[in-house]
Amino acid sequence: MKLLFNFKIDQLYGTKFLAISGDIDKIHFNNKFSKNLIYGNKICHGLLLIL
């Protein structure tokens, strides 16, 4: 089976999901906090990857 669609998860999409989910973990939206972690950048909410 091959997926026939793709989408980009940008800052606006992530911010909207943050408001809906209430997940306020800094790793998802704070550049200053996230740059010192293992990935060096913000990471996507896991739930967004299965939508």
Secondary structure, 3 states (H helix, E strand, C coil): CCCCCCCCCCHHHHHHHHHHHCCCCHHHCCHHHHCCCCCCCCCCCHHHHHC
